[in-house]
Amino acid sequence: MSPTTLTTVVLDAPDAHELADFYCRLLGYVVREDEPDWVVIVPPAGGTGLSFQAEPEYVPPVWPTRNPGEQQMMLHLDIEVDDLETETARAVAEGATLADHQPQDHVRVFFDPAGHPFCLWRRE
């Protein structure tokens, strides 16, 4: 067994609960911790979760990169799906925004409600 375990990735947002709700709907995760400015969601069967922290000074990243000095994307989530077309429609219905720039045929880039980029992708 490893002496360390990655348990979560933390995303800042103006409203931690709103963003956690979006990812619960998108991924089918459940809430494990719920505090006023902090929410942790996890897969029902266990595994690495996502955490959301309220950050009043949050500035959404810019993707693709445009101008020096703008908040750049520092990370994004890659979510594998079986049916890219169906899951694209579902992500939009749940509140995601499809990015204008789509660099690959088997990947769809979105922005979550707080503006974090994430990708749905299928194996080729």
N, C-alpha and C positions, 0 to 999 in steps of 0.2 A: 504494500500500500504506500502511496506517495505521502510525504509529510505535508503536502499542501493540496488544496482542492479549490478550484474555481467554483464559486457558488452563485454568483450573480454578476450582471453588468448593470451599472447605474446610469440612468438617463435623467438629466435635469429637465425641468419643464416649468412653465408658469403655474400649472395645476397638476400635481402628481396624480391625483385621483382620476382626473379626466383621461390622462394618457394611459394609466394602468387599465382603465376600463376598455379603452380602444384595443390594447394588446391582449387583454383577456378574450375579447370577442374574436380578434383576428387569429389568435393561436390556440384558443381553447384552454388557456391556463386558468388557474384559480388563485385567489388572494390568500397568501400565507401570513402576511403582516400588514396591518392597516393603522397608521398613525396620522395625525393631522397633516404633516408635511412629508410623509414617507409611506410608500406602498411597495410590498414585495409580492410578485406573482411567480408561480412555479407550474411546471407541467403536472397534471394530476397523478401521473405514475412516478414522479420524482425526476430529478435532474437539475441542470443549471437553470436558474430563474432570471428574471429581470426585475430591477428595482427602479423606483421613480422617486425623485427628490424634488420638492418644490423649490424653485429658485426664482425669486422676484426679478432679478436682473438678467434672466435668461435671454440670450439673443440667438435666434435660429441660425444654423449654418447655411452657407451658400453652396449649392451644387448645381451644375458643375462650377468649378472655380471661375470667377470672373475678374475681380479687381483686388489688387493687393490691399491689405488693411481690412477687408471684410472677414467676418467670422467664417473660417473654413471648416469643411467637414473633417472631423477627427476620427470618427468611426461610423460604421453603419452595420445594420443587421442583414444577413443573408438568410432567407427562409426558403428552403426547398419545397416545391409543390409538384404534384403529379400532373395537374391540368392548369397550365398557365393562364389560359383565357378565362376559365371559370373563377379561379382565385383572384385574378385581376379585377373582375367585376365585383367579387365579394369584398375585396379590400376597399374599393371605392365606395361601395354601399356602406361599409363600416366607418367611413370618414377619412380614408387616405386620399391623397391627391396624386394623380399620375404625373410624373415629371415630363416636361416638354422634350428633354434630351434622353433618348433611349439608345445606348451604345451597342447593345447586343440583341440578337433575335430571340435568344432563349432566356433573357433576363428582362424584368420590368422594374424600373426605378420609381419609387413613390416617396412622398413626404407624409409622415404621420401628422396628427393634428397639431403637434408642437413644432413641426418643421424639420424633424430629424429625417434624413434620408434612410430608406431601407429598400431591399431588393427581394422580389419573389423571383425564383429561378427554377428551371427544370433541366434535368440531365438531357444531353443531346444524344 
